[in-house]
Amino acid sequence: MMNSCTFYVFKNVAVKAVYPTADELKSMEYRSKIDFTDGVRVVVIDGYDSCACCAPHVPETGNIGCFKIVDFYKLNIPFYYF
């Protein structure tokens, strides 16, 4: 998993925030803990992940830099690795 994550960080993929309309949101595939109908920000890393999120994000994955995964656990929800 560490090699896969490092690969995508150094690939320097654009991270963008989109604000879809209610109609666009119905047809969008994204991760969320809440069912939204409108007024949501979706953070998109093209080809890898889309997630409803209100936290700050880097503009490109390369801005993350070096990191180390020290632990992880499986949740009982769909999770997409990028």
C-alpha positions as CSV (number, residue, x, y, z in Angstrom):
1,M,0.0,0.0,0.0
2,M,2.8,2.4,0.8
3,N,4.3,2.1,-2.7
4,S,0.9,2.7,-4.3
5,C,0.3,5.9,-2.2
6,T,3.8,7.2,-2.8
7,F,3.4,6.7,-6.6
8,Y,0.2,8.8,-6.7
9,V,1.7,11.5,-4.5
10,F,4.7,11.9,-6.7
11,K,2.5,11.7,-9.8
12,N,1.4,15.2,-8.8
13,V,-2.3,14.9,-9.7
14,A,-4.5,18.0,-9.5
15,V,-6.8,18.1,-6.5
16,K,-9.9,20.2,-7.1
17,A,-13.0,21.2,-5.2
18,V,-16.3,21.3,-7.1
19,Y,-19.7,22.6,-6.0
20,P,-22.2,20.5,-7.9
21,T,-25.8,21.5,-8.4
22,A,-28.5,19.3,-7.0
23,D,-29.0,17.7,-10.4
24,E,-25.3,17.1,-10.9
25,L,-25.0,15.7,-7.5
26,K,-27.6,13.0,-8.2
27,S,-25.4,11.6,-11.0
28,M,-22.1,12.0,-9.3
29,E,-20.2,9.1,-7.7
30,Y,-18.5,10.3,-4.5
31,R,-17.8,9.1,-0.9
32,S,-19.8,10.6,1.9
33,K,-21.1,9.6,5.4
34,I,-24.2,11.7,4.8
35,D,-26.7,11.7,2.0
36,F,-26.6,15.2,0.5
37,T,-29.2,16.8,-1.8
38,D,-27.6,20.1,-2.4
39,G,-24.9,22.6,-1.1
40,V,-22.0,20.2,-0.8
41,R,-18.3,20.5,-1.7
42,V,-16.8,17.5,-3.4
43,V,-13.0,17.1,-3.5
44,V,-12.0,15.4,-6.7
45,I,-8.7,13.7,-7.6
46,D,-9.5,12.7,-11.2
47,G,-9.4,9.0,-11.8
48,Y,-8.7,8.2,-8.1
49,D,-11.2,9.5,-5.6
50,S,-14.1,11.9,-5.0
51,C,-15.3,12.7,-1.5
52,A,-17.6,15.2,0.1
53,C,-15.3,17.2,2.4
54,C,-15.1,20.6,4.1
55,A,-11.4,20.4,5.2
56,P,-8.5,22.2,3.5
57,H,-6.7,20.3,0.7
58,V,-3.5,20.7,-1.2
59,P,-3.8,21.8,-4.9
60,E,-1.8,18.9,-6.2
61,T,-0.9,15.5,-4.6
62,G,2.8,16.3,-5.0
63,N,2.4,18.9,-2.3
64,I,1.9,16.2,0.3
65,G,5.6,15.2,0.1
66,C,7.2,12.3,2.0
67,F,5.1,10.4,4.5
68,K,4.9,7.0,6.2
69,I,1.8,4.9,6.9
70,V,2.2,3.5,10.4
71,D,-1.1,1.8,10.7
72,F,-4.5,1.4,9.0
73,Y,-7.7,-0.4,9.5
74,K,-10.6,-1.6,7.4
75,L,-14.0,0.2,7.7
76,N,-17.3,-1.5,6.8
77,I,-17.9,1.2,4.2
78,P,-16.8,1.4,0.6
79,F,-13.3,3.0,0.5
80,Y,-11.4,3.9,-2.7
81,Y,-7.6,4.1,-2.6
82,F,-6.0,6.6,-4.9
